[in-house]
Amino acid sequence: MAEYLASIFGTEKDKVNCSFYFKIGACRHGDRCSRLHNKPTFSQTIVLLNLYRNPQNTAQTADGSHCHVSDVEVQEHYDNFFEEVFTELQEKYGEIEEMNVCDNLGDHLVGNVYVKFRREEDAERAVAELNNRWFNGQAVHAELSPVTDFRESCCRQYEMGECTRGGFCNFMHLRPISRNLRRQLYGRGPRHRSPPRSHTGHRPRERNRRRSPDHRHGRF
């Protein structure tokens, strides 16, 4: 019996533990869920709940109507946000193996930032220090997450452009960063405070960094 229970733990067959919380670290039912949410006491991964705000979802004029934000502006805004959070957390707490941001619209997933550190001790310290801090005008809510394999958490239909649930899908819709930024962030070491120099001797930070007042971010 013990072997059987272990084999079905966190799966759809498990009638005790919530499979969505086990795979995604979030559940649309929240505390009202009929199954247990076993929050980890140690993990390499932390989640910063509802931290990213997509300007296409939040941009409004004074009369309350939505104003248009282009896809190019959204990607620049997102890349700036991603770089700032990734760099800040890596410099303060330790090497990051992977960072992902949800593009879902459901309350339990919208804007969630998942950060997988190389060491569990770094994740634990990050959670302890980030809670009760503020970023971009909002309180930071950080907790350890059971998610370690994002392949199990992601919506495969979304990755193929075939998800019919849209932003309210209960699996992660991860928003990609630009290719240049990915090379820049994941190519650097854990404590490098400056990007590597190119063969010409100049630092390769030529991305357009202009931001409107509405797109400013705050440091932790």
Accessible surface in RSA format (square Angstrom, percent):
REM  Atomic radii and reference values for relative SASA: ProtOr
REM  Chains: A
REM  Algorithm: Lee & Richards
REM  Probe-radius: 1.40
REM  Slices: 20
REM RES _ NUM      All-atoms   Total-Side   Main-Chain    Non-polar    All polar
REM                ABS   REL    ABS   REL    ABS   REL    ABS   REL    ABS   REL
RES MET A   1   172.90  89.5 125.22  82.9  47.68 113.5 122.57 104.2  50.33  66.7
RES ALA A   2    80.97  74.5  67.58 104.3  13.39  30.5  71.97 101.4   9.00  23.8
RES GLU A   3   151.78  87.1 142.64 107.9   9.14  21.8  60.88 117.7  90.90  74.2
RES TYR A   4   119.42  55.8 113.10  64.4   6.31  16.4  89.18  67.0  30.23  37.3
RES LEU A   5    98.12  54.6  93.29  66.7   4.83  12.1  93.55  65.7   4.56  12.3
RES ALA A   6    74.78  68.8  49.66  76.6  25.11  57.1  57.52  81.0  17.26  45.7
RES SER A   7    80.86  68.3  45.81  61.1  35.05  80.7  50.74 108.0  30.12  42.2
RES ILE A   8    19.68  11.2  19.54  14.6   0.14   0.3  19.68  14.2   0.00   0.0
RES PHE A   9    82.35  41.2  73.16  45.3   9.19  23.9  73.31  44.4   9.05  25.9
RES GLY A  10     0.98   1.2   0.00   N/A   0.98   1.2   0.08   0.2   0.90   2.0
RES THR A  11    50.07  35.6  49.92  50.6   0.15   0.4  49.61  66.6   0.46   0.7
RES GLU A  12   107.60  61.8  99.69  75.4   7.91  18.8  60.66 117.3  46.94  38.3
RES LYS A  13   140.04  68.3 129.72  79.6  10.32  24.6  77.02  69.3  63.03  67.1
RES ASP A  14     7.27   5.1   7.27   7.2   0.00   0.0   0.69   1.6   6.58   6.6
RES LYS A  15   150.95  73.6 130.13  79.8  20.83  49.6  91.02  81.9  59.93  63.8
RES VAL A  16    88.40  58.2  83.70  75.8   4.70  11.3  87.30  75.9   1.10   3.0
RES ASN A  17    21.01  14.5  21.01  20.3   0.00   0.0   2.22   5.3  18.79  18.2
RES CYS A  18     8.05   6.1   6.08   6.8   1.97   4.6   0.11   0.3   7.94   8.6
RES SER A  19     5.48   4.6   4.39   5.9   1.10   2.5   0.12   0.3   5.36   7.5
RES PHE A  20    63.18  31.6  62.37  38.6   0.81   2.1  63.11  38.3   0.07   0.2
RES TYR A  21     9.97   4.7   9.97   5.7   0.00   0.0   9.52   7.2   0.45   0.6
RES PHE A  22    88.17  44.1  83.49  51.7   4.68  12.2  84.43  51.2   3.74  10.7
RES LYS A  23    56.42  27.5  50.21  30.8   6.20  14.8  23.07  20.8  33.35  35.5
RES ILE A  24     0.52   0.3   0.52   0.4   0.00   0.0   0.52   0.4   0.00   0.0
RES GLY A  25     4.07   5.0   0.00   N/A   4.07   5.0   0.03   0.1   4.04   9.0
RES ALA A  26    11.30  10.4   3.92   6.1   7.38  16.8   9.84  13.9   1.47   3.9
RES CYS A  27    12.20   9.2   3.02   3.4   9.17  21.6   1.37   3.5  10.83  11.7
RES ARG A  28   143.54  60.3 118.99  60.7  24.55  58.5  27.39  37.4 116.15  70.4
RES HIS A  29    75.36  41.2  74.78  52.0   0.58   1.5  42.28  43.6  33.08  38.5
RES GLY A  30    31.02  38.3   0.00   N/A  31.02  38.3  30.57  83.9   0.46   1.0
RES ASP A  31   153.54 107.6 115.67 115.1  37.87  89.6  41.09  96.7 112.45 112.2
RES ARG A  32   200.91  84.4 168.39  85.8  32.52  77.4  82.38 112.6 118.53  71.8
RES CYS A  33    25.20  19.1   7.42   8.3  17.78  41.8   1.97   5.0  23.24  25.1
RES SER A  34   115.06  97.2  71.15  95.0  43.91 101.2  56.33 120.0  58.73  82.3
RES ARG A  35    68.75  28.9  60.79  31.0   7.96  19.0  12.26  16.8  56.49  34.2
RES LEU A  36   103.95  57.9 101.04  72.3   2.91   7.3 102.93  72.3   1.02   2.7
RES HIS A  37    48.58  26.6  26.44  18.4  22.14  56.6  12.58  13.0  36.00  41.9
RES ASN A  38    71.01  49.0  57.14  55.2  13.87  33.4  29.89  71.9  41.12  39.7
RES LYS A  39   131.62  64.2 110.20  67.6  21.43  51.0  66.65  60.0  64.97  69.2
RES PRO A  40    34.08  24.8  13.53  12.3  20.55  74.7  23.95  19.8  10.13  63.0
RES THR A  41   116.45  82.8  91.35  92.6  25.10  59.8  81.90 110.0  34.56  52.2
RES PHE A  42   137.85  69.0 128.27  79.5   9.58  24.9 129.73  78.7   8.12  23.2
RES SER A  43     9.23   7.8   3.75   5.0   5.48  12.6   7.96  16.9   1.27   1.8
RES GLN A  44    44.95  25.1  43.76  32.0   1.19   2.8   6.58  14.0  38.37  29.1
RES THR A  45     0.00   0.0   0.00   0.0   0.00   0.0   0.00   0.0   0.00   0.0
RES ILE A  46     0.00   0.0   0.00   0.0   0.00   0.0   0.00   0.0   0.00   0.0
RES VAL A  47     0.49   0.3   0.49   0.4   0.00   0.0   0.49   0.4   0.00   0.0
RES LEU A  48     0.39   0.2   0.37   0.3   0.01   0.0   0.39   0.3   0.00   0.0
RES LEU A  49    42.60  23.7  32.50  23.3  10.10  25.4  32.50  22.8  10.10  27.2
RES ASN A  50    61.33  42.3  56.64  54.7   4.69  11.3  25.49  61.3  35.84  34.6
RES LEU A  51     4.99   2.8   2.15   1.5   2.85   7.2   2.21   1.6   2.78   7.5
RES TYR A  52     9.02   4.2   3.87   2.2   5.15  13.4   3.92   2.9   5.10   6.3
RES ARG A  53   115.87  48.6 107.41  54.8   8.45  20.1  33.56  45.9  82.31  49.9
RES ASN A  54    15.83  10.9  11.80  11.4   4.03   9.7   4.26  10.2  11.58  11.2
RES PRO A  55     7.72   5.6   6.39   5.8   1.33   4.8   7.72   6.4   0.00   0.0
RES GLN A  56    73.51  41.1  51.57  37.7  21.94  52.2  17.33  36.9  56.18  42.6
RES ASN A  57    71.10  49.0  49.94  48.3  21.17  51.0  22.70  54.6  48.40  46.8
RES THR A  58    77.15  54.9  55.43  56.2  21.73  51.8  49.07  65.9  28.09  42.5
RES ALA A  59    21.63  19.9  11.27  17.4  10.36  23.6  21.40  30.1   0.23   0.6
RES GLN A  60   104.77  58.6  74.98  54.8  29.79  70.9  10.77  22.9  94.00  71.3
RES THR A  61    60.82  43.3  46.33  47.0  14.49  34.5  53.97  72.5   6.85  10.4
RES ALA A  62   119.31 109.7  68.91 106.3  50.40 114.6  81.79 115.2  37.52  99.4
RES ASP A  63   120.52  84.4  78.81  78.4  41.70  98.6  50.81 119.6  69.71  69.5
RES GLY A  64    41.25  50.9   0.00   N/A  41.25  50.9  26.83  73.6  14.41  32.3
RES SER A  65    57.55  48.6  48.05  64.1   9.49  21.9  46.96 100.0  10.59  14.8
RES HIS A  66   118.80  64.9  90.76  63.1  28.04  71.7  65.85  67.9  52.95  61.6
RES CYS A  67    54.00  40.8  40.87  45.6  13.12  30.8  25.09  63.6  28.91  31.2
RES HIS A  68   165.36  90.4 130.00  90.4  35.35  90.4 100.91 104.0  64.44  75.0
RES VAL A  69    15.19  10.0  11.59  10.5   3.59   8.7  11.72  10.2   3.47   9.4
RES SER A  70    36.89  31.2  35.36  47.2   1.53   3.5  32.36  68.9   4.53   6.3
RES ASP A  71   108.99  76.3 100.92 100.5   8.06  19.1  36.87  86.8  72.12  71.9
RES VAL A  72   118.95  78.3 114.01 103.2   4.95  11.9 117.68 102.3   1.27   3.4
RES GLU A  73    85.39  49.0  83.04  62.8   2.35   5.6  28.15  54.4  57.24  46.7
RES VAL A  74     0.41   0.3   0.41   0.4   0.00   0.0   0.41   0.4   0.00   0.0
RES GLN A  75    53.95  30.2  53.95  39.4   0.00   0.0  34.07  72.5  19.88  15.1
RES GLU A  76    45.60  26.2  40.26  30.5   5.34  12.7  23.25  45.0  22.35  18.3
RES HIS A  77    15.10   8.3  12.32   8.6   2.78   7.1   5.46   5.6   9.64  11.2
RES TYR A  78     0.15   0.1   0.15   0.1   0.00   0.0   0.00   0.0   0.15   0.2
RES ASP A  79     7.17   5.0   7.17   7.1   0.00   0.0   0.36   0.8   6.82   6.8
RES ASN A  80     2.72   1.9   2.66   2.6   0.05   0.1   0.27   0.6   2.45   2.4
RES PHE A  81     3.33   1.7   3.33   2.1   0.00   0.0   3.33   2.0   0.00   0.0
RES PHE A  82     2.78   1.4   2.78   1.7   0.00   0.0   2.78   1.7   0.00   0.0
RES GLU A  83     7.50   4.3   7.50   5.7   0.00   0.0   5.46  10.6   2.03   1.7
RES GLU A  84    24.30  14.0  15.91  12.0   8.39  20.0  17.38  33.6   6.92   5.7
RES VAL A  85     0.00   0.0   0.00   0.0   0.00   0.0   0.00   0.0   0.00   0.0
RES PHE A  86     1.44   0.7   1.44   0.9   0.00   0.0   1.44   0.9   0.00   0.0
RES THR A  87    26.81  19.1  26.29  26.7   0.51   1.2  25.82  34.7   0.98   1.5
RES GLU A  88     8.15   4.7   7.13   5.4   1.02   2.4   2.93   5.7   5.22   4.3
RES LEU A  89     0.13   0.1   0.13   0.1   0.00   0.0   0.13   0.1   0.00   0.0
RES GLN A  90     7.32   4.1   7.32   5.4   0.00   0.0   0.97   2.1   6.36   4.8
RES GLU A  91    27.70  15.9  22.85  17.3   4.85  11.5   5.85  11.3  21.85  17.8
RES LYS A  92    76.10  37.1  61.58  37.8  14.51  34.6  55.81  50.2  20.29  21.6
RES TYR A  93     1.05   0.5   0.87   0.5   0.18   0.5   0.81   0.6   0.25   0.3
RES GLY A  94     5.10   6.3   0.00   N/A   5.10   6.3   5.10  14.0   0.00   0.0
RES GLU A  95    54.46  31.3  51.16  38.7   3.29   7.8   8.73  16.9  45.73  37.3
RES ILE A  96     7.86   4.5   0.00   0.0   7.86  18.9   0.00   0.0   7.86  21.3
RES GLU A  97    62.59  35.9  39.97  30.2  22.61  53.8  17.65  34.1  44.94  36.7
RES GLU A  98    60.72  34.9  60.71  45.9   0.01   0.0  17.68  34.2  43.04  35.1
RES MET A  99     2.29   1.2   0.00   0.0   2.29   5.4   0.00   0.0   2.29   3.0
RES ASN A 100    19.05  13.1  16.20  15.7   2.85   6.9   2.85   6.9  16.20  15.7
RES VAL A 101     0.17   0.1   0.10   0.1   0.07   0.2   0.10   0.1   0.07   0.2
RES CYS A 102     2.07   1.6   0.00   0.0   2.07   4.9   0.00   0.0   2.07   2.2
RES ASP A 103    40.17  28.1  28.10  28.0  12.07  28.5   3.16   7.4  37.02  36.9
RES ASN A 104     2.00   1.4   0.15   0.1   1.84   4.4   0.15   0.4   1.84   1.8
RES LEU A 105    73.98  41.2  63.14  45.2  10.84  27.3  63.22  44.4  10.76  29.0
RES GLY A 106     9.50  11.7   0.00   N/A   9.50  11.7   9.44  25.9   0.06   0.1
RES ASP A 107   127.66  89.4 114.47 113.9  13.20  31.2  37.62  88.5  90.04  89.8
RES HIS A 108    37.52  20.5  24.50  17.0  13.02  33.3  29.71  30.6   7.81   9.1
RES LEU A 109     0.22   0.1   0.22   0.2   0.00   0.0   0.22   0.2   0.00   0.0
RES VAL A 110    47.72  31.4  47.33  42.8   0.40   1.0  47.33  41.1   0.40   1.1
RES GLY A 111     2.50   3.1   0.00   N/A   2.50   3.1   1.13   3.1   1.37   3.1
RES ASN A 112     0.18   0.1   0.18   0.2   0.00   0.0   0.00   0.0   0.18   0.2
RES VAL A 113     0.00   0.0   0.00   0.0   0.00   0.0   0.00   0.0   0.00   0.0
RES TYR A 114     0.00   0.0   0.00   0.0   0.00   0.0   0.00   0.0   0.00   0.0
RES VAL A 115     0.00   0.0   0.00   0.0   0.00   0.0   0.00   0.0   0.00   0.0
RES LYS A 116    32.81  16.0  32.81  20.1   0.00   0.0   1.10   1.0  31.71  33.8
RES PHE A 117     0.00   0.0   0.00   0.0   0.00   0.0   0.00   0.0   0.00   0.0
RES ARG A 118   125.68  52.8 112.34  57.3  13.34  31.8  39.87  54.5  85.81  52.0
RES ARG A 119   125.84  52.8 122.02  62.2   3.82   9.1  50.91  69.6  74.94  45.4
RES GLU A 120    73.93  42.4  70.33  53.2   3.60   8.6  17.48  33.8  56.45  46.1
RES GLU A 121   102.01  58.6  96.94  73.3   5.07  12.1  53.04 102.6  48.97  40.0
RES ASP A 122    10.20   7.1  10.19  10.1   0.00   0.0   0.00   0.0  10.19  10.2
RES ALA A 123     0.00   0.0   0.00   0.0   0.00   0.0   0.00   0.0   0.00   0.0
RES GLU A 124   106.55  61.2 104.92  79.4   1.63   3.9  29.26  56.6  77.29  63.1
RES ARG A 125    97.13  40.8  92.82  47.3   4.31  10.3  50.77  69.4  46.36  28.1
RES ALA A 126     0.00   0.0   0.00   0.0   0.00   0.0   0.00   0.0   0.00   0.0
RES VAL A 127    23.59  15.5  23.59  21.4   0.00   0.0  23.59  20.5   0.00   0.0
RES ALA A 128    78.21  71.9  45.22  69.8  32.99  75.0  55.30  77.9  22.91  60.7
RES GLU A 129    65.91  37.8  56.70  42.9   9.21  21.9  26.13  50.5  39.78  32.5
RES LEU A 130     0.07   0.0   0.07   0.1   0.00   0.0   0.07   0.1   0.00   0.0
RES ASN A 131    44.53  30.7  39.08  37.8   5.44  13.1  18.26  43.9  26.27  25.4
RES ASN A 132   142.13  98.0 112.16 108.4  29.97  72.2  35.32  85.0 106.81 103.2
RES ARG A 133    85.14  35.7  81.70  41.6   3.44   8.2  23.94  32.7  61.20  37.1
RES TRP A 134   156.53  62.8 147.31  71.3   9.22  21.7 125.27  66.8  31.26  50.7
RES PHE A 135     2.51   1.3   1.42   0.9   1.09   2.8   2.51   1.5   0.00   0.0
RES ASN A 136    54.15  37.3  39.38  38.1  14.78  35.6   6.36  15.3  47.79  46.2
RES GLY A 137    68.99  85.1   0.00   N/A  68.99  85.1  36.26  99.5  32.73  73.3
RES GLN A 138    24.79  13.9  22.22  16.2   2.57   6.1  11.81  25.1  12.98   9.8
RES ALA A 139    60.10  55.3  42.70  65.9  17.40  39.6  42.70  60.1  17.40  46.1
RES VAL A 140     5.34   3.5   0.27   0.2   5.07  12.2   0.47   0.4   4.88  13.2
RES HIS A 141    97.47  53.3  96.20  66.9   1.26   3.2  62.81  64.7  34.65  40.3
RES ALA A 142     2.91   2.7   0.00   0.0   2.91   6.6   0.00   0.0   2.91   7.7
RES GLU A 143    30.97  17.8  30.36  23.0   0.60   1.4  16.88  32.6  14.09  11.5
RES LEU A 144    24.70  13.8  19.05  13.6   5.66  14.2  19.05  13.4   5.66  15.2
RES SER A 145     0.94   0.8   0.20   0.3   0.73   1.7   0.94   2.0   0.00   0.0
RES PRO A 146    27.66  20.2  10.20   9.3  17.46  63.5  15.08  12.5  12.58  78.2
RES VAL A 147     2.78   1.8   0.34   0.3   2.44   5.9   2.78   2.4   0.00   0.0
RES THR A 148    69.31  49.3  61.67  62.5   7.64  18.2  34.39  46.2  34.91  52.8
RES ASP A 149    51.68  36.2  44.13  43.9   7.55  17.8  27.03  63.6  24.65  24.6
RES PHE A 150    10.50   5.3   6.74   4.2   3.77   9.8   6.98   4.2   3.53  10.1
RES ARG A 151   184.48  77.5 175.15  89.3   9.33  22.2  81.56 111.5 102.92  62.4
RES GLU A 152    84.35  48.4  80.87  61.2   3.48   8.3  26.21  50.7  58.14  47.5
RES SER A 153     0.07   0.1   0.07   0.1   0.00   0.0   0.00   0.0   0.07   0.1
RES CYS A 154    10.10   7.6   7.78   8.7   2.32   5.4   2.59   6.6   7.51   8.1
RES CYS A 155     4.26   3.2   1.57   1.8   2.69   6.3   2.60   6.6   1.66   1.8
RES ARG A 156   131.20  55.1 128.63  65.6   2.57   6.1  52.91  72.3  78.28  47.4
RES GLN A 157    85.40  47.8  85.40  62.4   0.00   0.0  22.10  47.0  63.30  48.0
RES TYR A 158    73.55  34.3  65.15  37.1   8.41  21.9  47.98  36.1  25.57  31.5
RES GLU A 159   119.30  68.5  80.37  60.8  38.93  92.7  39.33  76.1  79.97  65.3
RES MET A 160   122.21  63.3  91.79  60.7  30.42  72.4  62.83  53.4  59.38  78.7
RES GLY A 161    69.63  85.9   0.00   N/A  69.63  85.9  35.13  96.4  34.50  77.3
RES GLU A 162   107.32  61.6  90.11  68.2  17.22  41.0  38.22  73.9  69.10  56.4
RES CYS A 163    27.61  20.9   2.66   3.0  24.95  58.6   3.65   9.2  23.96  25.8
RES THR A 164   135.23  96.2  96.81  98.1  38.42  91.6  78.01 104.8  57.22  86.5
RES ARG A 165   153.46  64.4 133.42  68.0  20.05  47.7  43.02  58.8 110.44  66.9
RES GLY A 166    36.16  44.6   0.00   N/A  36.16  44.6  35.68  97.9   0.47   1.1
RES GLY A 167    17.98  22.2   0.00   N/A  17.98  22.2   6.34  17.4  11.63  26.1
RES PHE A 168   140.09  70.1 125.07  77.5  15.01  39.1 125.28  76.0  14.81  42.4
RES CYS A 169     1.57   1.2   0.45   0.5   1.12   2.6   0.00   0.0   1.57   1.7
RES ASN A 170    33.72  23.3  32.51  31.4   1.21   2.9   4.89  11.8  28.84  27.9
RES PHE A 171    58.98  29.5  58.98  36.5   0.00   0.0  58.98  35.8   0.00   0.0
RES MET A 172     0.73   0.4   0.00   0.0   0.73   1.7   0.00   0.0   0.73   1.0
RES HIS A 173     6.25   3.4   6.25   4.3   0.00   0.0   1.61   1.7   4.63   5.4
RES LEU A 174    38.12  21.2  27.95  20.0  10.17  25.6  27.95  19.6  10.17  27.4
RES ARG A 175    41.87  17.6  34.94  17.8   6.94  16.5   3.51   4.8  38.36  23.2
RES PRO A 176    90.72  66.1  84.16  76.7   6.56  23.8  90.09  74.4   0.62   3.9
RES ILE A 177    14.46   8.2   0.90   0.7  13.56  32.7   1.15   0.8  13.31  36.1
RES SER A 178    35.18  29.7  25.97  34.7   9.21  21.2  34.21  72.8   0.97   1.4
RES ARG A 179   188.35  79.1 176.70  90.1  11.66  27.8  58.15  79.5 130.20  78.9
RES ASN A 180    87.94  60.6  81.86  79.1   6.08  14.6  16.83  40.5  71.11  68.7
RES LEU A 181     0.03   0.0   0.00   0.0   0.03   0.1   0.03   0.0   0.00   0.0
RES ARG A 182   108.44  45.5 108.23  55.2   0.21   0.5  46.78  63.9  61.66  37.4
RES ARG A 183   149.08  62.6 133.85  68.2  15.23  36.3  75.60 103.3  73.48  44.5
RES GLN A 184    26.39  14.8  15.73  11.5  10.66  25.4  18.52  39.4   7.87   6.0
RES LEU A 185     1.22   0.7   0.00   0.0   1.22   3.1   0.00   0.0   1.22   3.3
RES TYR A 186    69.57  32.5  38.85  22.1  30.72  79.9  41.56  31.2  28.01  34.5
RES GLY A 187    64.51  79.6   0.00   N/A  64.51  79.6  30.66  84.1  33.85  75.8
RES ARG A 188    23.42   9.8   5.96   3.0  17.47  41.6   3.87   5.3  19.56  11.9
RES GLY A 189    18.52  22.8   0.00   N/A  18.52  22.8  16.21  44.5   2.31   5.2
RES PRO A 190    51.66  37.7  50.30  45.9   1.36   4.9  50.47  41.7   1.19   7.4
RES ARG A 191   119.73  50.3 105.93  54.0  13.79  32.8  60.87  83.2  58.86  35.7
RES HIS A 192   103.45  56.5  97.11  67.5   6.34  16.2  64.37  66.3  39.09  45.5
RES ARG A 193   174.61  73.3 146.92  74.9  27.69  65.9  58.54  80.0 116.07  70.3
RES SER A 194    49.94  42.2  40.29  53.8   9.65  22.2  17.38  37.0  32.56  45.6
RES PRO A 195    11.74   8.6   7.96   7.3   3.78  13.7   7.96   6.6   3.78  23.5
RES PRO A 196    80.07  58.4  67.53  61.6  12.55  45.6  79.80  65.9   0.27   1.7
RES ARG A 197   150.05  63.0 121.67  62.0  28.38  67.6  46.06  62.9 103.99  63.0
RES SER A 198    43.02  36.3  25.91  34.6  17.10  39.4  33.05  70.4   9.97  14.0
RES HIS A 199   184.44 100.8 137.43  95.5  47.01 120.3 114.23 117.7  70.21  81.7
RES THR A 200    84.64  60.2  53.04  53.8  31.60  75.3  57.49  77.2  27.15  41.0
RES GLY A 201    36.08  44.5   0.00   N/A  36.08  44.5  27.11  74.4   8.97  20.1
RES HIS A 202   128.29  70.1 125.87  87.5   2.42   6.2  82.04  84.6  46.25  53.8
RES ARG A 203   111.60  46.9 101.91  51.9   9.69  23.1  24.05  32.9  87.55  53.1
RES PRO A 204    64.62  47.1  45.45  41.4  19.17  69.7  52.97  43.7  11.65  72.4
RES ARG A 205    95.02  39.9  76.12  38.8  18.90  45.0  31.61  43.2  63.41  38.4
RES GLU A 206   152.96  87.8 123.28  93.3  29.68  70.7  62.13 120.2  90.83  74.2
RES ARG A 207    56.58  23.8  42.82  21.8  13.76  32.8  39.30  53.7  17.28  10.5
RES ASN A 208    69.68  48.0  52.61  50.8  17.07  41.1  35.47  85.4  34.21  33.1
RES ARG A 209    88.81  37.3  73.27  37.4  15.54  37.0  46.01  62.9  42.80  25.9
RES ARG A 210   191.39  80.4 174.48  88.9  16.91  40.3  87.14 119.1 104.25  63.2
RES ARG A 211    81.58  34.3  45.58  23.2  36.00  85.7  21.20  29.0  60.38  36.6
RES SER A 212    50.44  42.6  39.27  52.4  11.17  25.7  43.14  91.9   7.30  10.2
RES PRO A 213    99.13  72.2  88.47  80.6  10.66  38.8  90.08  74.4   9.05  56.2
RES ASP A 214   131.71  92.3 100.93 100.5  30.77  72.8  27.40  64.5 104.31 104.0
RES HIS A 215    36.10  19.7  35.13  24.4   0.96   2.5  16.35  16.9  19.75  23.0
RES ARG A 216   156.39  65.7 151.03  77.0   5.37  12.8  61.19  83.6  95.20  57.7
RES HIS A 217    25.47  13.9   2.69   1.9  22.78  58.3   3.87   4.0  21.60  25.1
RES GLY A 218    24.12  29.7   0.00   N/A  24.12  29.7  23.71  65.1   0.41   0.9
RES ARG A 219   151.02  63.4 130.11  66.3  20.91  49.8  59.85  81.8  91.16  55.3
RES PHE A 220    28.77  14.4   0.48   0.3  28.29  73.6  10.97   6.7  17.80  50.9
END  Absolute sums over single chains surface
CHAIN  1 A    12994.2      10486.7       2507.5       6804.1       6190.0
END  Absolute sums over all chains
TOTAL         12994.2      10486.7       2507.5       6804.1       6190.0
